[in-house]
Amino acid sequence: MLIRYKQDEHGKTVPVANIYTQKEHKINYALLDKDAVWAIKKLQQSGAEAYLVGGAVRDLMLGQVPKDFDIATSASPRQIQRLFWNARIIGKRFKLVHLVFKDKVHEVSTFRSGEEAMEGNNNVFGSIDQDAKRRDFSINSFYYDPSTNQLLDFNNAMDDFRKKRISSIIALDESFTEDPVRMIRAVKYSIITGFTLRLNVRMAIRKYSNELSRTSTSRLTEEVNKILASGHSREIFNELQKYKLLVFMLPCFSIYSKFPQVQDSLRDLDARVMLAKENKGPAVMLADMIKALVDPLIVFADDQMTSEERFKETFRQIKVLISPMTPSNYEVELASERLLSARGFKTPRNCVRNQRPSNKPPQRRGPSRPKRSEGTGEVSAASRKRRSRGRSQKRPVEQEQKVGSSAEAHDL
């Protein structure tokens, strides 16, 4: 183990972090996303610090392939945007950058100081050791540098990791009132990792569970989606019910969550999700997850309904059961169609509207095409001359270079 030092305000050298080598942290480099590594190295080459952070490092240390690869850097959002062709700045309270690829998005954040600006936002950037003190839980506070294969620990988190426990870095009275969603995440992390919550964390969740009532529906929807896609939804929902958190997330569903039929449906969903994660089964769509969540609870009082009436009634019941969760109408319609088809009912034609196209990475504008003359639609003689001259010139043969990712190929 190595130690990182810095000078304090009095000029005294003080230790700030423990540095672990590959033999100690045992992260398998082969599990890393190539585009995330490319982004980190590109930031470092520009003179900035950049690390893989959060749940990605936690999962890698557990020997699992992370779903998301988040990056933290000393570069500002504008500097990141100027550096990457596929960067988009999002957020108001604290600006983040999304690196948009064909089939994924990597989130890049600038180190935070933890202080608030005069306007009340959090866009006050700081150093890596200040940023480390703003992380929610100890097991999510590691910083991994794929260039050196070193792991930085500013919070003695390795001690918690080895003892398989979850501690809060921020004072709990402040942490759960500042962001009540952290209570959901604490429960989720304990189930997914098999680690235990420390006593003070468990007591704080029971004390501040009511704070979850002021959380926006969009954030609750995001957390429910993550739970359904975790492969541990049944255990997580049961634990959330135990801490009286589920009633604020899915109030109607929470009444029926312990029904045997619901438990069986969630158990089957978790098995299918885990098979998909291991590439042993088909991908599980959000509509399938919603269907598994509500299927045992959908009932029809009238057997004489038309197919249109039954579809509308199914759609209505699903919206009630998952309220205040706000998935797209497309997902709810698709869940309704699949639920009815599984029960042997006919569904109306075109009952599922087309899904909106997903976001695509920003494209560079290519050279404009030569204008055609009005009326004739013919290209001018000067344009044809320039085009033929370009064809006649031989292009130099470029030496082939090996690329490790699609983004690297774009740069080359």
CORLINUR-V321246 format. One record per pair of residues at least 6 apart in sequence whose ideal C-beta (glycine too) atoms are under 8 Angstrom apart, sorted by the first residue. I is the first residue (numbers start at 1). J is the second residue. D is the distance in whole Angstrom. If there is no record, write none. Layout:
i=I j=J d=D
i=I j=J d=D
//
This chain:
i=1 j=18 d=6
i=1 j=19 d=7
i=1 j=20 d=6
i=1 j=21 d=8
i=1 j=24 d=6
i=2 j=18 d=7
i=2 j=19 d=4
i=2 j=20 d=8
i=2 j=21 d=7
i=2 j=150 d=8
i=3 j=15 d=5
i=3 j=17 d=7
i=3 j=18 d=6
i=3 j=19 d=7
i=4 j=15 d=7
i=4 j=16 d=6
i=4 j=17 d=4
i=4 j=18 d=8
i=4 j=19 d=6
i=4 j=152 d=7
i=5 j=13 d=5
i=5 j=14 d=7
i=5 j=15 d=6
i=5 j=16 d=7
i=6 j=13 d=7
i=6 j=14 d=7
i=6 j=16 d=5
i=6 j=129 d=7
i=7 j=13 d=6
i=7 j=14 d=8
i=8 j=14 d=5
i=16 j=129 d=5
i=16 j=154 d=6
i=17 j=129 d=7
i=17 j=132 d=8
i=17 j=152 d=5
i=17 j=153 d=6
i=17 j=154 d=5
i=18 j=152 d=8
i=18 j=153 d=5
i=18 j=156 d=7
i=18 j=158 d=7
i=19 j=150 d=5
i=19 j=151 d=7
i=19 j=152 d=6
i=19 j=153 d=8
i=20 j=150 d=7
i=20 j=151 d=4
i=20 j=153 d=7
i=20 j=158 d=7
i=21 j=149 d=7
i=21 j=150 d=6
i=21 j=151 d=8
i=22 j=29 d=8
i=22 j=149 d=5
i=24 j=151 d=7
i=25 j=61 d=6
i=25 j=144 d=8
i=25 j=151 d=4
i=26 j=61 d=7
i=27 j=57 d=8
i=27 j=60 d=5
i=27 j=61 d=6
i=27 j=144 d=7
i=27 j=149 d=7
i=27 j=151 d=7
i=28 j=60 d=7
i=28 j=63 d=7
i=29 j=146 d=7
i=29 j=149 d=7
i=31 j=60 d=6
i=31 j=63 d=8
i=31 j=64 d=8
i=31 j=65 d=5
i=31 j=66 d=8
i=32 j=52 d=8
i=32 j=60 d=7
i=32 j=69 d=8
i=32 j=146 d=6
i=33 j=66 d=8
i=33 j=69 d=5
i=33 j=104 d=8
i=33 j=106 d=8
i=34 j=404 d=5
i=34 j=405 d=4
i=34 j=408 d=8
i=35 j=99 d=8
i=35 j=101 d=6
i=35 j=104 d=7
i=35 j=106 d=7
i=35 j=405 d=5
i=35 j=406 d=7
i=35 j=407 d=5
i=36 j=52 d=7
i=36 j=56 d=8
i=36 j=69 d=4
i=36 j=71 d=7
i=36 j=106 d=5
i=37 j=146 d=5
i=37 j=404 d=7
i=37 j=405 d=8
i=38 j=404 d=7
i=38 j=405 d=5
i=38 j=407 d=5
i=38 j=408 d=5
i=39 j=50 d=8
i=39 j=71 d=6
i=39 j=84 d=7
i=39 j=99 d=6
i=39 j=106 d=6
i=39 j=108 d=7
i=39 j=407 d=7
i=40 j=50 d=5
i=40 j=51 d=7
i=40 j=52 d=7
i=40 j=71 d=6
i=40 j=145 d=8
i=40 j=146 d=6
i=40 j=147 d=7
i=41 j=50 d=8
i=41 j=146 d=8
i=41 j=147 d=6
i=42 j=83 d=6
i=42 j=84 d=7
i=42 j=411 d=8
i=43 j=49 d=8
i=43 j=50 d=4
i=43 j=71 d=8
i=43 j=73 d=5
i=43 j=75 d=6
i=43 j=80 d=7
i=43 j=83 d=7
i=43 j=108 d=8
i=44 j=50 d=5
i=44 j=147 d=6
i=46 j=75 d=7
i=46 j=79 d=8
i=46 j=83 d=6
i=48 j=73 d=5
i=48 j=74 d=5
i=48 j=75 d=4
i=48 j=79 d=7
i=49 j=73 d=6
i=49 j=74 d=4
i=49 j=111 d=8
i=49 j=128 d=6
i=50 j=71 d=6
i=50 j=72 d=7
i=50 j=73 d=4
i=50 j=74 d=8
i=50 j=75 d=7
i=50 j=145 d=8
i=51 j=71 d=7
i=51 j=72 d=6
i=51 j=73 d=8
i=51 j=128 d=8
i=51 j=143 d=4
i=51 j=144 d=6
i=51 j=145 d=5
i=51 j=152 d=7
i=52 j=60 d=8
i=52 j=69 d=6
i=52 j=70 d=7
i=52 j=71 d=6
i=52 j=143 d=8
i=52 j=144 d=4
i=52 j=145 d=8
i=52 j=146 d=6
i=53 j=70 d=5
i=53 j=71 d=7
i=53 j=72 d=4
i=53 j=140 d=8
i=53 j=142 d=7
i=53 j=143 d=6
i=53 j=144 d=7
i=54 j=68 d=8
i=54 j=70 d=5
i=54 j=135 d=8
i=54 j=140 d=5
i=55 j=66 d=6
i=55 j=68 d=7
i=55 j=70 d=7
i=55 j=140 d=6
i=56 j=66 d=4
i=56 j=68 d=6
i=56 j=69 d=5
i=56 j=70 d=6
i=56 j=144 d=8
i=57 j=140 d=8
i=57 j=142 d=4
i=57 j=143 d=7
i=57 j=144 d=5
i=57 j=151 d=7
i=58 j=139 d=5
i=58 j=140 d=6
i=58 j=142 d=7
i=58 j=193 d=7
i=59 j=65 d=7
i=59 j=66 d=4
i=59 j=67 d=8
i=60 j=66 d=6
i=60 j=144 d=7
i=61 j=142 d=7
i=61 j=161 d=7
i=62 j=193 d=7
i=67 j=229 d=8
i=68 j=106 d=8
i=68 j=107 d=7
i=69 j=106 d=5
i=70 j=106 d=7
i=70 j=107 d=5
i=70 j=108 d=8
i=70 j=109 d=7
i=71 j=106 d=6
i=71 j=107 d=7
i=71 j=108 d=5
i=71 j=109 d=7
i=72 j=108 d=8
i=72 j=109 d=5
i=72 j=110 d=8
i=72 j=111 d=6
i=72 j=128 d=8
i=72 j=131 d=6
i=72 j=143 d=7
i=73 j=80 d=7
i=73 j=108 d=6
i=73 j=109 d=8
i=73 j=110 d=6
i=73 j=111 d=7
i=74 j=110 d=7
i=74 j=111 d=6
i=74 j=125 d=8
i=74 j=127 d=8
i=74 j=128 d=7
i=75 j=83 d=7
i=75 j=110 d=7
i=76 j=110 d=6
i=76 j=125 d=6
i=77 j=89 d=5
i=77 j=95 d=5
i=77 j=96 d=7
i=77 j=97 d=5
i=77 j=110 d=6
i=78 j=89 d=8
i=80 j=87 d=6
i=80 j=97 d=5
i=80 j=108 d=6
i=80 j=110 d=8
i=81 j=87 d=4
i=81 j=88 d=8
i=81 j=89 d=6
i=81 j=97 d=6
i=84 j=97 d=8
i=84 j=99 d=6
i=85 j=362 d=7
i=85 j=364 d=6
i=85 j=410 d=7
i=86 j=99 d=5
i=86 j=100 d=5
i=86 j=101 d=7
i=86 j=361 d=4
i=86 j=362 d=6
i=86 j=407 d=7
i=87 j=97 d=5
i=87 j=98 d=7
i=87 j=99 d=6
i=87 j=100 d=8
i=87 j=108 d=8
i=88 j=97 d=7
i=88 j=98 d=5
i=88 j=100 d=6
i=88 j=362 d=7
i=89 j=95 d=6
i=89 j=96 d=7
i=89 j=97 d=6
i=90 j=96 d=5
i=90 j=97 d=7
i=90 j=98 d=6
i=92 j=121 d=7
i=93 j=121 d=5
i=93 j=122 d=6
i=93 j=123 d=8
i=94 j=109 d=8
i=94 j=112 d=7
i=94 j=121 d=7
i=94 j=122 d=4
i=94 j=123 d=6
i=95 j=110 d=8
i=95 j=123 d=6
i=96 j=107 d=6
i=96 j=108 d=7
i=96 j=109 d=5
i=97 j=107 d=7
i=97 j=108 d=4
i=97 j=109 d=8
i=98 j=105 d=5
i=98 j=106 d=7
i=98 j=107 d=6
i=98 j=108 d=8
i=99 j=105 d=7
i=99 j=106 d=4
i=99 j=107 d=8
i=99 j=108 d=6
i=99 j=407 d=8
i=100 j=359 d=6
i=100 j=360 d=7
i=100 j=361 d=4
i=100 j=362 d=7
i=101 j=361 d=6
i=101 j=406 d=7
i=101 j=407 d=7
i=102 j=361 d=7
i=102 j=406 d=7
i=110 j=125 d=5
i=111 j=125 d=6
i=111 j=126 d=5
i=111 j=127 d=6
i=111 j=128 d=5
i=111 j=130 d=7
i=111 j=131 d=4
i=112 j=122 d=6
i=112 j=124 d=7
i=112 j=125 d=7
i=112 j=126 d=6
i=112 j=130 d=7
i=112 j=131 d=5
i=112 j=134 d=5
i=113 j=124 d=5
i=113 j=125 d=6
i=113 j=126 d=3
i=113 j=127 d=8
i=113 j=130 d=5
i=113 j=131 d=8
i=114 j=124 d=8
i=114 j=126 d=7
i=114 j=130 d=6
i=114 j=133 d=6
i=114 j=134 d=5
i=115 j=124 d=5
i=115 j=126 d=8
i=116 j=122 d=6
i=116 j=124 d=7
i=117 j=123 d=6
i=117 j=124 d=5
i=128 j=143 d=7
i=128 j=152 d=8
i=128 j=154 d=7
i=129 j=154 d=5
i=132 j=141 d=6
i=132 j=143 d=7
i=132 j=154 d=4
i=132 j=155 d=6
i=132 j=169 d=8
i=133 j=154 d=7
i=133 j=155 d=7
i=133 j=169 d=6
i=133 j=170 d=8
i=134 j=169 d=8
i=134 j=170 d=7
i=135 j=141 d=4
i=135 j=155 d=7
i=135 j=169 d=5
i=136 j=168 d=7
i=136 j=169 d=7
i=136 j=170 d=7
i=136 j=175 d=7
i=136 j=179 d=8
i=136 j=182 d=5
i=136 j=185 d=7
i=136 j=186 d=8
i=137 j=166 d=5
i=137 j=167 d=7
i=137 j=168 d=6
i=137 j=169 d=7
i=137 j=182 d=8
i=137 j=185 d=8
i=137 j=186 d=7
i=137 j=189 d=7
i=138 j=155 d=6
i=138 j=156 d=8
i=138 j=157 d=4
i=138 j=160 d=4
i=138 j=161 d=8
i=138 j=166 d=7
i=138 j=167 d=5
i=138 j=168 d=8
i=138 j=169 d=6
i=139 j=157 d=6
i=139 j=160 d=6
i=139 j=161 d=6
i=139 j=166 d=6
i=139 j=189 d=7
i=139 j=193 d=7
i=139 j=195 d=7
i=140 j=189 d=8
i=141 j=153 d=7
i=141 j=154 d=7
i=141 j=155 d=5
i=141 j=157 d=5
i=141 j=169 d=6
i=142 j=151 d=6
i=142 j=152 d=7
i=142 j=153 d=6
i=142 j=157 d=6
i=143 j=151 d=7
i=143 j=152 d=4
i=143 j=153 d=8
i=143 j=154 d=7
i=144 j=150 d=8
i=144 j=151 d=5
i=144 j=152 d=8
i=145 j=151 d=8
i=145 j=152 d=7
i=155 j=169 d=5
i=160 j=166 d=7
i=160 j=167 d=5
i=164 j=193 d=8
i=164 j=194 d=7
i=164 j=195 d=5
i=164 j=196 d=7
i=165 j=195 d=6
i=165 j=196 d=5
i=165 j=197 d=8
i=165 j=198 d=6
i=166 j=186 d=6
i=166 j=189 d=6
i=166 j=190 d=6
i=166 j=193 d=8
i=166 j=195 d=5
i=166 j=196 d=7
i=166 j=197 d=5
i=166 j=198 d=7
i=166 j=201 d=7
i=167 j=198 d=5
i=167 j=201 d=7
i=168 j=175 d=5
i=168 j=182 d=8
i=168 j=186 d=8
i=168 j=198 d=8
i=168 j=200 d=8
i=168 j=201 d=6
i=168 j=204 d=8
i=170 j=178 d=8
i=172 j=200 d=6
i=172 j=201 d=7
i=172 j=204 d=4
i=173 j=204 d=7
i=175 j=182 d=6
i=175 j=204 d=8
i=176 j=182 d=6
i=176 j=183 d=6
i=176 j=204 d=6
i=176 j=205 d=7
i=176 j=208 d=4
i=176 j=211 d=6
i=177 j=208 d=6
i=177 j=211 d=6
i=180 j=208 d=7
i=180 j=211 d=4
i=180 j=212 d=5
i=180 j=214 d=7
i=180 j=215 d=5
i=181 j=212 d=8
i=181 j=215 d=6
i=181 j=219 d=6
i=181 j=220 d=8
i=181 j=223 d=6
i=183 j=204 d=8
i=183 j=205 d=5
i=183 j=208 d=7
i=183 j=209 d=7
i=183 j=211 d=8
i=183 j=212 d=7
i=183 j=243 d=7
i=183 j=245 d=6
i=184 j=212 d=7
i=184 j=223 d=5
i=184 j=240 d=7
i=184 j=245 d=6
i=184 j=249 d=7
i=185 j=223 d=8
i=186 j=197 d=6
i=186 j=201 d=6
i=186 j=205 d=7
i=187 j=197 d=8
i=187 j=205 d=7
i=187 j=236 d=7
i=187 j=239 d=5
i=187 j=240 d=6
i=187 j=243 d=6
i=187 j=245 d=7
i=188 j=223 d=8
i=188 j=226 d=7
i=188 j=227 d=6
i=188 j=230 d=7
i=188 j=236 d=5
i=189 j=195 d=7
i=190 j=196 d=7
i=190 j=197 d=5
i=190 j=239 d=7
i=191 j=232 d=5
i=191 j=235 d=5
i=191 j=236 d=5
i=191 j=239 d=6
i=192 j=230 d=6
i=192 j=232 d=6
i=192 j=236 d=8
i=197 j=205 d=8
i=202 j=243 d=8
i=205 j=243 d=5
i=205 j=245 d=7
i=206 j=243 d=6
i=206 j=244 d=7
i=209 j=243 d=6
i=209 j=244 d=5
i=209 j=245 d=6
i=209 j=248 d=7
i=210 j=248 d=8
i=212 j=245 d=6
i=212 j=248 d=4
i=212 j=249 d=7
i=213 j=248 d=5
i=215 j=248 d=7
i=217 j=324 d=4
i=217 j=325 d=7
i=217 j=326 d=5
i=218 j=326 d=7
i=220 j=248 d=8
i=220 j=249 d=5
i=220 j=324 d=6
i=220 j=325 d=7
i=221 j=324 d=8
i=221 j=325 d=5
i=221 j=326 d=5
i=221 j=327 d=7
i=223 j=249 d=7
i=224 j=249 d=6
i=224 j=250 d=7
i=224 j=322 d=8
i=224 j=325 d=5
i=225 j=286 d=7
i=225 j=289 d=8
i=225 j=327 d=8
i=227 j=233 d=5
i=227 j=236 d=5
i=227 j=237 d=7
i=228 j=269 d=7
i=228 j=273 d=8
i=228 j=286 d=7
i=228 j=289 d=4
i=228 j=290 d=8
i=228 j=292 d=8
i=228 j=293 d=7
i=229 j=273 d=6
i=229 j=284 d=8
i=229 j=286 d=8
i=229 j=289 d=7
i=230 j=236 d=7
i=230 j=273 d=7
i=231 j=270 d=5
i=231 j=273 d=4
i=231 j=274 d=4
i=231 j=277 d=6
i=232 j=270 d=6
i=233 j=266 d=5
i=233 j=269 d=6
i=233 j=270 d=6
i=233 j=273 d=8
i=233 j=289 d=8
i=234 j=263 d=6
i=234 j=266 d=4
i=234 j=267 d=5
i=234 j=269 d=8
i=234 j=270 d=6
i=237 j=246 d=6
i=237 j=257 d=6
i=237 j=266 d=7
i=238 j=257 d=7
i=238 j=258 d=8
i=240 j=246 d=4
i=240 j=249 d=7
i=241 j=247 d=8
i=241 j=254 d=6
i=241 j=257 d=6
i=241 j=258 d=7
i=246 j=253 d=8
i=246 j=254 d=4
i=246 j=257 d=6
i=247 j=254 d=5
i=249 j=325 d=8
i=250 j=257 d=8
i=250 j=321 d=8
i=250 j=322 d=6
i=250 j=323 d=8
i=250 j=325 d=7
i=251 j=323 d=7
i=251 j=324 d=8
i=252 j=320 d=6
i=252 j=321 d=5
i=252 j=322 d=8
i=252 j=323 d=6
i=253 j=293 d=7
i=253 j=294 d=7
i=253 j=297 d=8
i=253 j=321 d=5
i=253 j=322 d=7
i=256 j=262 d=6
i=256 j=296 d=8
i=256 j=297 d=6
i=259 j=296 d=7
i=259 j=297 d=8
i=261 j=296 d=4
i=262 j=296 d=5
i=262 j=297 d=7
i=264 j=296 d=8
i=265 j=292 d=5
i=265 j=293 d=7
i=265 j=295 d=6
i=265 j=296 d=5
i=266 j=292 d=6
i=266 j=293 d=7
i=268 j=292 d=7
i=269 j=284 d=7
i=269 j=288 d=8
i=269 j=289 d=6
i=269 j=292 d=4
i=269 j=293 d=8
i=272 j=281 d=6
i=272 j=284 d=5
i=272 j=288 d=8
i=273 j=284 d=5
i=273 j=289 d=8
i=275 j=281 d=3
i=276 j=282 d=7
i=276 j=283 d=5
i=276 j=284 d=5
i=285 j=331 d=8
i=285 j=334 d=7
i=286 j=327 d=6
i=286 j=331 d=5
i=287 j=331 d=5
i=287 j=332 d=8
i=287 j=334 d=4
i=287 j=335 d=4
i=287 j=338 d=6
i=288 j=335 d=7
i=288 j=338 d=7
i=290 j=318 d=7
i=290 j=322 d=7
i=290 j=327 d=7
i=290 j=331 d=6
i=290 j=332 d=7
i=290 j=335 d=4
i=291 j=335 d=4
i=291 j=338 d=5
i=291 j=339 d=5
i=291 j=342 d=8
i=293 j=321 d=8
i=293 j=322 d=7
i=294 j=317 d=7
i=294 j=318 d=5
i=294 j=321 d=5
i=294 j=322 d=7
i=294 j=335 d=8
i=294 j=339 d=8
i=295 j=339 d=6
i=295 j=342 d=8
i=297 j=317 d=8
i=297 j=321 d=6
i=298 j=314 d=6
i=298 j=317 d=5
i=298 j=318 d=7
i=298 j=321 d=8
i=298 j=339 d=6
i=299 j=317 d=8
i=300 j=310 d=7
i=300 j=313 d=7
i=305 j=313 d=7
i=307 j=345 d=7
i=307 j=346 d=5
i=307 j=347 d=6
i=307 j=348 d=5
i=308 j=348 d=5
i=310 j=340 d=7
i=310 j=345 d=6
i=311 j=336 d=6
i=311 j=337 d=7
i=311 j=340 d=7
i=311 j=347 d=6
i=311 j=348 d=5
i=311 j=351 d=5
i=314 j=336 d=4
i=314 j=339 d=6
i=314 j=340 d=6
i=315 j=332 d=6
i=315 j=333 d=7
i=315 j=336 d=5
i=318 j=332 d=5
i=318 j=335 d=6
i=318 j=336 d=6
i=318 j=339 d=8
i=319 j=332 d=6
i=328 j=355 d=8
i=328 j=356 d=8
i=329 j=353 d=7
i=330 j=352 d=7
i=330 j=353 d=6
i=330 j=354 d=8
i=330 j=355 d=5
i=330 j=356 d=7
i=333 j=351 d=6
i=333 j=352 d=5
i=333 j=353 d=6
i=334 j=352 d=5
i=336 j=347 d=8
i=336 j=351 d=8
i=337 j=347 d=5
i=337 j=351 d=6
i=337 j=352 d=5
i=340 j=346 d=8
i=340 j=347 d=5
i=341 j=347 d=6
i=370 j=379 d=5
i=370 j=380 d=7
i=370 j=383 d=4
i=370 j=386 d=8
i=370 j=387 d=7
i=371 j=380 d=7
i=371 j=383 d=8
i=372 j=378 d=6
i=372 j=379 d=6
i=372 j=380 d=8
i=373 j=379 d=8
i=373 j=380 d=6
i=379 j=387 d=8
i=401 j=412 d=6
i=403 j=409 d=4
i=403 j=412 d=6
//
